Amino acid sequence: MSNADPLVVFTPSGKRGRVPAGTTVLAAARKLGVDLDSVCGGRGICSKCQVAPGKGSFPKHNVTVSADALSDWNAVEARYDDKRGLKPGRRLGCQAQIRADIVIDIPPESQVHRQVVRKDAAEREIAMDPATRLHFVEVEEPDMHQPAGDLERLNRALLDQWGVGPVAASLPLLSKLQSALRRDRFRVTVAIHEDHRGRPRLIDLWPGLYEDGLYGLAVDLGSTTIAAHLCDLDTGRVVASSGIMNPQIRFGEDLMSRVSYSMMNEGGAAEMTAAVREAMDTLARGIATEAGIDAAAIVETVVVGNPVMHHLFLGIDPVELGQAPFALATSDAIDCAAADLGLSALNPAARAYILPCIAGHVGADAAAVALSEEPWTRQDLTLIVDVGTNAEILLGDRSRVLACSSPTGPAFEGAQISSGQRAAPGAIEAVRIDPATKAPRFRVIGDARWSDEPGFDAEVTGICGSGIIEAVAEMRMAGILDASGLIGSAEQVGSDRIEAEGRTHAFVLHRAGDRVVSVTQGDIRAIQLAKSALYAGARLLMDERGVDRVDRVVLAGAFGAHISPRHAMVLGMIPDAPLDRVTSAGNAAGTGARIALLNRAARAEIEARVRDIHKVETAVEPRFQEHFVAANALPHATDPFSILRAGTPLPNVSFKRGEERARRRRR
């Protein structure tokens, strides 16, 4: 290479090198390992290789760019600009030739591995490297003197033009290959799935240049709800999100009741498998309709869930998970055809990837949370709690990561609550109670105003998970509820919002005609049981690490972003810690699924990482029951929660004496 050859500097990567004059920008980028996208392979028809050439002097790079550093605008660029338009100053990298020293910027939308920023408590970037990508190829026409099948010539073209293949093709795809090739002079766009193990498969193909996009579905298959994100596999953008209730609830609200259903009813596991697969398929169709795309454009899905959900979705009887030693059928990641899982709404050749499980009670959802939050990168000891029907808990730092699951039940998601409902318009999501007057005010989903603000006229339909957490915590801070979890009488509390319900009491949040939304003593007990299981699981991991305090707490879960750290601490859901060290990560399991969908390397990483995570089994650990009992109090029976109390006074009230008097009168 001569020093007389032009020097090209690519930004933002900073990669540089000399190339012969006349080399296209795209060819130079490939030679220097620069991240520049192209689907059409340099034919000037896809526009993904757009670049922004620099002008003038660049002292940092010791380069001065002359006006003729690139070749003149050519007919291909002019045609593209006329039909679709190029942004001012942009050139097509496959057409513009380098003639002199130049600095060229690769805009974010032209990068293959472009970055997608996740906006949450810990802002982070996801490097785009999806397993399924589009490639435009020109295939040699058949020649009777050189006999080869269309698939073989397609594979030869893929290797020559893209360095990909050979690809495996299913019989249905083989049946459409010949007609697709001949409809546009043997030019086709192919969707190829190449996983992190390097196994390329043909997913679909279209005559000519296909530009309608490919999509993937990241699914968090929870015990109570199924949440899905539809992602553009080219940009990483979430184009639609949706969720539905898990229909398996009718077989049991908690995991063990579903395992019991399988044990007690012949064909019960198959019945639950059919129910969840049908729901997933319905969800996929609905989210595609919402996004305005053809569901057949969904070519890939990543699914995470706890071990029981994992097994039932895969069609595996979870009976072994209901008894020690809680053996999984497999803990490895699963890569299979989506059609094998009953997902008929997706592309017929779509692929499915299920993250690995950590252990018998710590599943692919916990692995997804770990992938999202990366506790192994943290210097401070971090407790990560994925709040749900079955809570996944991680505790770790750079030295070691521990994991366990805790059977919290569905109360945190609004189930088993007297006025409970899923998070939907009309549901109370936030509550404040005046400690002096005991008057409540609240906010509902779908209306930003508080109930005591002018113009509030929302129809209140119930209370969701975040709402019940705040309501119970506010009742404790207002002296309506004592440390044991007992609601005082109207006389004891000094509020006519307390209504007797047999031997117990309820606190009325809202009344409109016949509709009453209240917090009952049964609701309090359900929250106590759920939060005690959550706290006990966290304490077990802390015992394993030999610590009484953690440096940081991260609340995850579908409603993790909506839980107030202060209210969670008042309930004693989590160990005592400074409130400014308690953050929310939203649906971290869903985010982990999205990361695995959009980045092949992330799949390889989590498969390696789960082998190093130490699992603590709460079901056979005797200390779990000790921690559980102590955690029934609000916030705790033995831990003074001194950090919390320093900034949040909790009334020292007790209503047991009144309860005992009432019992004596009833006798």
NUKEPA-606856 format. One record per residue: residue in one letter; x, y, z of N, C-alpha, C in turn. Coordinates in steps of 0.1 Angstrom, whole numbers, plus 5000, padded with zeros to 4 digits. Layout:
BEGIN
AXYZXYZXYZ;...
END
This chain:
BEGIN
M500949885000500050005000500950125000;S500750214991501550334990501050444999;N502050525004501650645012500850745004;A500950734990500250824981498750784981;D498350664986496950624986496250714996;P494950744993494150835002494050775016;L494050855026493850815040492350845043;V491750745049490350755053490150735068;V489550825074489250825089487750815091;F487350705098485950685100485550735115;T484550815116484050845130482650785131;P482150755143482850785156483850675160;S484050575152484950465157486350505158;G486850605149488150645149489050555141;K488550455134489350365126489850435114;R491050405110491650475099492550385091;G492850415078493650345070493750395056;R494750355048494850395034494250295025;V493550345015492950255005493250304991;P493350224981493550274967492550374963;A492950474956491950574950490950494942;G489650534943488650474936487850374944;T488350344956487650244965486450314970;T485350234970484050294975484150304990;V483350384996483350405011482950275017;L481950205012481550075017482649975017;A483349965006484449875005485549905015;A485850035017486850085026486450045041;A485150065043484650035057484749885060;R484449805050484649665053486049625054;K486949685047488349655047488949695061;L488449805067488949845079488149805092;G487149725089486349675100485449775106;V484949865098484149975103482649925101;D481849965111480449925112479550005103;L479449965090478550035081477649925075;D476349955076475249865072475049855057;S474549745052474149735038473349605037;V472149615031471349495028471449455014;C471649555005471649524991472949484985;G473949494994475349444990476049544980;G475749674982476449774974475849804960;R474549774959473849804946473149934946;G473150014956472550144957471050144957;I470450044963468950044963468350034977;C469250004988468649995001468850125010;S469950205007470250325013470750315028;K470950185032471350175046472850215048;C473650225037475050265038475250415037;Q474250495041474450645040475550685049;V476350785044477450835052477450985051;A478151055060478251195060479651235059;P480151275047481551305045481851445052;G483051455058483451575064483951675054;K484051805059484551905050485551995058;G486652045051487552135058488652065066;S489152125076490252085084489852005096;F490651895099490351815111491751795118;P492151895126493451885132493651765141;K492551715147492651595156493151475148;H492751465135493051355127494251395117;N494651515118495751565109495351545094;V494051575091493551565078492851685074;T493051725062492251835055491551785043;V490251795043489451735033489151835022;S489551795010489351884998487951854993;A487551954984486151944978486051824970;D487151774964487051654955487551524961;A487451514975487951394982487051274978;L485751294975484951184970484551214956;S484251104949483751114935482451194934;D482151244923480951324921479751234923;W478651304926477351244927477051164914;N476651034915476450964903474950934900;A474650864889473250844885472450764895;V473150664901472450584911472050664923;E472950754928472550834939471450934935;A471550994923470551084919469151024918;R469150894913467850824911467250794925;Y468150754935467650724948467150854955;D467850964953467451094959466151134953;D465951114940464751164934463551084939;K463750954941462650864945462350864960;R463450864968463250854982463850964990;G464751034985465351144992466551115001;L467651184999468751165008468851295017;K469251275030469451395038470551485033;P470451615034471451705030472851665035;G473851655026475151625029475451475030;R474451385028474651245028475051195015;R475851085015476151005003475850865005;L475650784994475550644995476950584995;G477350515006478650455008479050364997;C478050294991478350194981478650264967;Q478350394966478550454953479650564954;A479850624965480850734966482250664967;Q483150714958484550664957485450754964;I486450704971487450784978488550824969;R488850954967489850994958491051064965;A490751124977491751194985491451175000;D492351215008492251205023490851255027;I490251185036488851225040488451165053;V487651245060487051205073485551175070;I485051055073483751015070483050975083;D481851035086481050995098480050895094;I479950785102478850685100477750725110;P476650775105475550805114474950685121;P474250705132473750585140472950495132;E472050555123471150465116471750385105;S473050415102473850335092474750235098;Q474750225112475650125118474849995120;V475649885117475049755118474749735133;H475749755142475549725156475249855163;R474249925158473850055164473450035178;Q473450145186473150135200471750175203;V471050095211469750135216469850165230;V469350285234469450325248468250285256;R468350215267467150175275466950275286;K465850345286465650455295465050395308;D465850375318465350335331466250385342;A466150325354466950375365468450365362;A468850265355470250255352470350255336;E470550375331470550385316471650305310;R471350225300472350145294472150125279;E473150085272473150065258473049915254;I472349885244472249755239472849755225;A473949675223474549675210473749585201;M473349635189472549565180473349465172;D472949335174473549225166472549115166;P471349135160470349025160470748905153;A470148795156470448665150469848665136;T468748735133468148725120468248865113;R468848855101469148975093468748945078;L468549065071468149055057469449065048;H469448995037470549005027469949005013;F470249105006469849114992470949044983;V470548944975471548874967471148864952;E472148854944471948824929472448684927;V471548604922471948454921472148424906;E473148344903473448304889472248234884;E471948254871470848184865471248044862;P470247954861470547814858471347794845;D472247694845472947664833473047514831;M472447464820472447314819473847254818;H474847334815476247284814476847284827;Q476247354837476847354851475647324860;P475347194861474147154869474247184884;A473347264889473347284903471947334906;G471447304918470047344922470047484926;D468847544926468647684930469147714944;L468947624953469447644967470947644967;E471547554959473047554959473547684953;R472947734943473447854937473147974946;L472047974953471748074963472848074974;N473147954979474247944989475548004984;R475847974971477048024965477048174964;A475948234961475848374960475948444974;L475348374984475448424998476948425003;L477648324999479048315004479848414996;D479648434983480448524975480148674979;Q478848704981478448844983478348884998;W478248795007478048825021478948745030;G479548645025480348555034479548485044;V478348445040477348385049476948245043;G476748145051476248025047477247905047;P476847795042475547765035474347755045;V473147795040472047795049471247665047;A470547625058469647515057468247575054;A467447505046466147555042465147445044;S464047485050462947385052462247355039;L461447245039460747205027459747315023;P458947385032458047485027458847605020;L460047635025460847745019461347695005;L461747565004462247514992461147524981;S459947504986458747504976458547644970;K458947754977458747884972460047944966;L461147874967462447934963462447964948;Q462047864940462147884925461347994920;S460048004924459248114919459748254924;A460248254936460748384941461948434933;L462848334930464048374922463648424908;R462648364902462348394888461448524887;R460948574897460048684896460748814894;D462048824898462748944896464248914892;R464348834881465548814874466648764884;F466248664892467148594901467748684912;R467048794915467448884926466448864937;V466948834949466048804960466648864973;T465748894983466148924996465848805005;V466848765013466648655022466748695036;A465948635045466148655059466848525064;I467948555070468848445075468948455090;H468748345097468948335111470248265114;E471148335120472448275124472748295139;D472548195147472648215161474048225166;H474248245179475548265184476448135183;R475848025179476647905177477047895162;G476647985154477047985140476247885131;R474947875133474147785125473247865117;P473547885104472647965096471447895090;R470247955091469047895086468347995077;L467747955067466848035058465548045065;I465148175068463848195075462748235065;D463048315055462148355045462848425033;L462148445022462748505011461648575003;W462048684996461148774988461848804975;P461048814964461548854951462049004952;G463249034946463749164946464149214960;L464149344962464549404974463349414984;Y463449354995462349355005462749455016;E461849555018462149665028461149685038;D460249585040459149605050459649575065;G460849525066461449505079461149365085;L461949335095461849215103461649245118;Y460949165125460549195138460749075147;G461049105160461148995170460249025182;L459948925189459048935201459848895213;A459948985223460648955236459448935246;V459448815252458248785260458648745274;D458048805284458248775298456948695302;L457148565303455948475306455848455321;G455048545327454848545342453748455346;S453748425359452648335365451348405364;T451248535365450048605365449748685352;T450848745346450648815334451748775324;I451448795311452348775300452648905294;A453848955294454149085288455049065276;A454849135265455549115253455949255247;H457149255241457649375234457949335220;L457349405210457649385196458749475192;C459849425187461049495184461449495169;D461849605164462349615150463749555151;L464049445143465349385144466349465137;D466049565130466949655123467449765132;T466549825139466849945147466849915162;G466249805166466049775180464949845187;R464249935179463150005185461949915189;V461449945201460149875205459049945199;V458349875189457349935181455949915188;A455849815197454549795204454849715216;S454149735227454249655239452749615243;S452649495248451249455252451349345263;G450349325270450249225280448849165282;I448849045286447548975290447648895302;M446548865308446648775320446948635315;N447748565323448048425320446848345323;P446348275313445048195315445248075324;Q446448045327446747935337446247965351;I445948095353445448135367444248045371;R443448005361442247935364442547795370;F443847745367444247615373444947635386;G445147755391445847785403446547915403;E446447995413447048135413448548135415;D449048025422450448025425451047895418;L452347895417453047785409452747645415;M452847635428452647495434451247445432;S450247535431448947485429448747435415;R449547495405449547445392450247315390;V451347305398452047175398451047065404;S450347105414449447005421448346975411;Y447847075403446847045393447346935383;S448546955379449146855370449246715376;M449546715389449746585396448346515398;M447346595401446046535405445146515393;N445446575381444546555370445246505358;E444846385353445446325341445246425330;G446346455323446346545312446346695316;G446546715329446446855334447646945329;A448846885328449946965323449747005308;A449246905300448946935286447847045285;E446847045294445847145294446347285296;M447347295306447947425309448847465298;T449547375292450447405280449647465269;A448447395266447647445255447147585258;A446747615270446147745274447247855272;V448447825277449447935277449947955262;R450047855254450447865240449347945232;E448147915235447047985228447048135232;A447348165245447348305249448548375243;M449748305242450848365235450648395221;D449948305214449648325200448748435198;T447748445206446748555206447448695209;L448348695218449148815221449948855210;A450648755203451448795191450648855180;R449448795177448548855167448148995171;G447749015183447249145187448349245187;I449549215191450649315191451049355177;A450949255168451249285154450149375148;T448949355151447849435146448049575152;E448349585165448549715171449649795164;A450749725160451849795154451649815139;G450549755133450249775119451249695110;I451649575115452549495106451849355104;D452349285094451949155092452649065102;A451948985109452548895120453548805114;A453448775101454448685094455848755094;A455848885096457148965096457848935110;I457248875120457848845132458548705130;V459948715129460748595125461448535137;E461248595149462048545160461348585173;T461448495183460948535197461948485207;V462048555218462848515230461848515241;V461848405249460848385260461648355273;V461248425283461748395297460548375306;G460848285316459848255326460448175337;N459648165348460148085359460147935355;P460747845363460847705359459547635355;V458547665363457247595361456647655348;M456647785346456147845333457047795321;H458347785323459247735313458847595309;H458647505318458347365315456947355308;L456047425314454647415308454647475294;F455347585291455347635278456047545268;L457047475273457747375264457047245263;G455947225270455147105270455746995279;I456447035289457046945299456346945312;D455946825316455146815329456046865340;P455546965348456447025359456446945372;V455946815372455746745384457046735392;E458246715386459446705393459846835400;L459246945396459547075402458747095415;G457847005418457047015430457546935442;Q458646875440459246795451460746795450;A461346785462462846775462463346655454;P464446665447465346785446465046885436;F463846895431463347005422464147005409;A464146885403464946865390464246925378;L465046995371464647045358464846945347;A463946945337464146855325465446895318;T465747025317466947085312467147225318;S468347255321468647395325469347475314;D469647405303470247475292469347565284;A469847655277469047745268468347645257;I467247685253466547615242466447695230;D466747635218466647695205465847605197;C464647655192463847565185462947645175;A462147575167461247645158460047695166;A459647815164458547875171457247795169;A457147735157455947655154455847535163;D457047485168457047375177456347405191;L456247535193455647585206454247635204;G453647605192452347645189452147785185;L453247855182453047995178452848015163;S451647985159451347985145451148125139;A451048225147450848365142452048415136;L453248365141454548415136454848365122;N455948415116456448355104456548205105;P456148125095456147985096457547925100;A458547995096459947945099460548015111;A459848095118460348175129461048085139;R462048135146462848065156462448115170;A462648035180462348065194463648035202;Y463948125211465048105220464548125234;I464848035243464448045257465748045265;L465948145273467148165281467248045291;P468548015295468747905304468147935318;C467847825325467447835339468647825348;I468547885360469647885370469547755378;A468347725383468147605391466647575391;G466347465399464947425399463847525402;H464147615411463247725414463647865410;V464747865402465247995398465447985383;G464548045375464348015361465048105351;A464548105339465048185328464648335330;D463648355338463348495341464348555350;A464948485360465948525368467248545360;A467448455351468648475342468548605333;A467248635329467048755321467248875330;V466848875343467048985352468549005353;A469348895355470748905357471448965344;L470948925332471448975320471149125319;S470049165324469649305323470449395333;E470649345345471249425356472749395358;E473249285353474649255354475249275368;P474849205378475349225391476849195392;W477349105383478749075383479649185379;T479149295375479949415371479949515382;R479249495393479049605403480149595414;Q480649705419481549705430480849705443;D479649765444478949755456477949635457;L477749585469476849465470475449505467;T474849455457473549495452472549385453;L471349415459470249325460469249355449;I468949265440468049285429466849195432;V465649255433464449185436463449205424;D463149095417462149095407460749065413;V459949165416458749145423457649085415;G457148975418456048915411455348805419;T454548715412453948605419454948515425;N456048495418457148415423458348505421;A458848565432459848665432461248605430;E462048655421463448615418464348715425;I465248675433466148755441467548725437;L468348835434469748815432470548905441;L471648855446472548935455473948915450;G474649025447476049005442476749125439;D478049105436478949205432480049135423;R481149195421482149135412482649005417;S482648985430483248865436482348745435;R481048755436480148645437478648685435;V477848605429476448635427475648515432;L474648545440473748445446472348465441;A471548365441470148375436469248285444;C468048325445466948235450465648285445;S464648205447463248245444462448235457;S461348315457460548325469459048325465;P458248235470456848225466455948335472;T455948455466455248565472453748555469;G453348485459451848485456451548605447;P450248615443449848715433449348845439;A449548865452448948985459449549115453;F450949105451451549225446451149265432;E450449175425449949215412448449235412;G447849255424446449295425445549175426;A446049055425445148935427445048905442;Q444048835446443748795460443548925468;I443249035462442949155469441449185466;S440749225477439249245476438849335464;S439549445462439249535451440349535441;G441149425441442249425432441949405418;Q442749455409442649435394444049455388;R444149415375445349435368445549585366;A446849625363447149765360446449805347;A445349875347444649925336443950055339;P443550125329442850255332441750235342;G441750325352440750325363441250265376;A442350195375442950125387443750235395;I443450235408444250315417445650265417;E446650355414448050315413448950385424;A448450495430449150565440448250625451;V448650615463447750655474448550745484;R447950845490448550925500447450945511;I447750935524446750945535447351055544;D446451155547446851255557446951195571;P448051205578448151145591447251205601;A446851335599446051395609444551365607;T444151385595442651365592442351225587;K443351145584443151015578442451015565;A442351135558441651145545442651095534;P442151005526443050955515442851035502;R443851045494443751085480444550995472;F444150985459444850885451444850925436;R445650855429445750875415445450745408;V444750755396444450625389445150625376;I445350505370445950495357445050555347;G445650645339444850705328444550855331;D444850895343444651035347445751085356;A446451185352447651235359447251315372;R445951355373445551435385445251345397;W445451405409445151335421443651355424;S443051265431441551265433441051395440;D441951465447441451585453441751715445;E442251695433442551815424441351845415;P441151975412440052015404440051945390;G438951895386438751835373438951685373;F439251625385439351485385437951415384;D437851335374436551275372436651135367;A437851075369438050935364437150835371;E436750735363435950625369436950525376;V436750515388437650425396437150285396;T437950195391437450055389438049955399;G439149995406439749905416441149955420;I441949865424443349895428444249795423;C445449845418446349745412447549725422;G448549655418449649615427450349725434;S450749825426451449945432450550015441;G449250025438448350095446448150035460;I448049895460447749835473449049845482;I450149835475451449855483451449995490;E451150095482451150235488450050245498;A448950195495447750205505448150145518;V448650025518448949965531450050035538;A451150085531452250155537451750285543;E450850355535450250485540449450465552;M448650355553447850325565448750305577;R449950245575450850225586451450355590;M451750445581452350575585451350665591;A450050645588448950735593448350685606;G448850565611448350515623447050445622;I446650405610445450335608445650185610;L446950145608447350005609448550005619;D448449905628449549885637450649795632;A451749785640452949705635452649565632;S451549505639451249365637450449355624;G449949465618449149455606447649465609;L447249505621445849505625445249645622;I444149655615443449775612442649815625;G442749935630442049975642440550005638;S439750015649438350055647438250195644;A437050245640436750385637437050465650;E436650415662436950485674438450495677;Q439150385675440550385678441350475668;V440950475656441650545646441250695645;G439950715648439350845647438950885633;S438350795626437950815612436750735609;D435750805602434550735598434750655585;R436050665580436350575568436650435572;I436750405585436850265590435550205592;E435250095585434050025586434249885591;A433349845599433349705605433049605594;E433749495594433449385585433549255594;G432449225600432449115609433349145621;R434349055623435249075634436449165631;T436549205619437649295615437149425609;H438049505604437749635599438349655585;A437749755578438249785564438349935564;F439349985556439450125554439050165539;V438050255538437450295525438350395519;L438850365507439550465499438650545490;H437650485485436750545475435350485475;R434350575474432950525473432250605463;A431650545453430850605443429650525440;G428450555446427350475444427550345451;D427250235443427450095449428850055448;R429750125442431150085440431950135452;V432650045459433450075470434850015468;V435850095469437250035469437750055483;S438049945489438549955503439749855505;V440449875516441449785520440949705532;T440849575531440349495541441449435550;Q441049375561442049305569442549185561;G441749125553442249015545443249055535;D443049185529444049235520445449255527;I445349305540446549335547447349195549;R446549095553447248965555447848915542;A447148935531447748885518449048955515;I449049085518450349165516451349125526;Q451049095538451949055548452648925544;L451848825539452448695535453348715523;A452948795514453748815502455048885505;K455048995513456249075516457148995526;S456548915534457448835543458248725536;A457648665525458348575517459448645509;L459148765505460148845497461348875506;Y461048925518462148965527462948845532;A462248735535462948615540463948565529;G463548565516464448525506465648615505;A465448745506466548835506467548815518;R466948795530467748765542468548635540;L468048535534468748415532470048435524;L469948515513471048545505472048625513;M471548725521472448805529473148715540;D472448615545473148525555474248445548;E473948405535474948335528476248415526;R476048545524477148635522477748685535;G477048655546477548695559477448845562;V476348915557476149055559474749085564;D474649195571473349245577472749365569;R473549415560473149535552473649515538;V472949575528473349575514473649725510;D474449735500474849875496473749935487;R473049855479472049905470470949805468;V469749855465468649765463468049815449;V467749715440467149745428465749665427;L464749745426463349685424463049665410;A462749535406462449505392461049445392;G460549405381459249355379458349445371;A457249395366456449465356455949595362;F455849605376455449725382456549785391;G457749725389458849775398459049925396;A458949975384459150115382458050205389;H456950145393455850225399455850205414;I456750125420456750115434457650215440;S457050285450457850395457458750325467;P460050345466461050285475460650305490;R460150425493459750455507458650365512;H457650345503456550265507456950115508;A457750075499458249935500459049915513;M459850015517460549995529459650005541;V458650085541457750085553457049955555;L456749885544456149755545457149655549;G458449675548459449575551459549475540;M459249515527459449425516460849395513;I461749485516463149475514463949515526;P465149475528465949505539466149665540;D466449705553466649845555467849895548;A467650015541468750075533468450215531;P469450305528469150445525468150455513;L467150535513466150535503466750585489;D467850665490468450705478469350595471;R469450485478470150375473469150265468;V467850295468466850205463466350255450;T466550185439466050235426465150125420;S464550175409463650085401464250055387;A464049935383464549895370463449845360;G462149865365461049825356461049675354;N460549635342460449495339461849445334;A462749415344464049375341464149245333;A463149155337463149025330462749045315;G461849135312461449165299462549235291;T463349325299464449385293465549285289;G465749195298466749085295466349005283;A465148975282464648905270464848995257;R464649125259464949205247466349215243;I467249215254468649225251469049095244;A468548975248468948855242468348845228;L467248915225466648915212467548995202;L468049105207468749205199470249175198;N470749095206472249075206472648925208;R473248865198473648725199474648705210;A475548795212476648775222476048775236;A474948845238474348835251473848695255;R473448625245472948485247474148405252;A475248415245476448335249476848375263;E476748505266477248555279476348495290;I475048505289474248455300474248305301;E474448235290474648095291475948055299;A476948135298478148115306477948165320;R477348275322477248335336476348255345;V475248185340474448115349475148005356;R476247955350476947845356477747885369;D477948015369478748075381477848135392;I476548135389475648195399475248085410;H475448115422475248015433473748025437;K473047915437471647915440471447865454;V470547945461470147905475468647855474;E468447735480467047685479466247715491;T465247805490464447855501463547745506;A463147645498462147545502462747455512;V464047435513464547335522465447405532;E465447535533466347615542465547645555;P465947585566465147615579465147755583;R466147835580466147975584465148055576;F464648005565463648085557462348105566;Q461948005573460748015582460948115593;E462148115599462448215609462348355604;H463048375593462948515587461548545583;F460848455578459448475574458548525585;V458648455596457848495608458148635613;A459448655614459848795619459448905610;A459348875597459048975587457548995586;N456748925593455248955593454949095598;A455749145607455449275613455749385603;L455249505605455449615596456149725602;P457449745599458149675588458849545592;H459149525606459849395610459749385625;A459749255629459649235644460849255651;T462049225646463249235653464249345647;D464249365634465149465628464449595630;P465149695637464549825640464349905628;F464949875616464849955604465150105608;S466350115614466750245619466950355608;I467450305597467750395586466350455581;L465350365579464050415575463450515585;R463450465598462850545608463450685610;A464750695607465350825608464750935600;G464050895589463450995580461950975579;T461450865584460050835583459450785596;P458850875604458250835617457150735615;L457150625623456050525622455350525636;P454050565636453250575649453350445657;N453550455670453650345679452250315684;V451450255676450050225680449850075680;S448850035688448549885689447049875691;F446449795683444949775683444549645688;K445549565694445249425698444349435710;R444549525719443649535731442249545728;G441949635718440549655714440049525707;E440849455700440449335694440149225704;E440949225715440649125726439349155733;R439049285735437849325742436649285733;A436749305720435649265711435449115711;R436549045712436348895713435648855726;R435948925737435348885750433848925749;R433449035742432049075741431248965733;R431948915722431348815714431048685721;R431948655731431748535738430548545747;
END
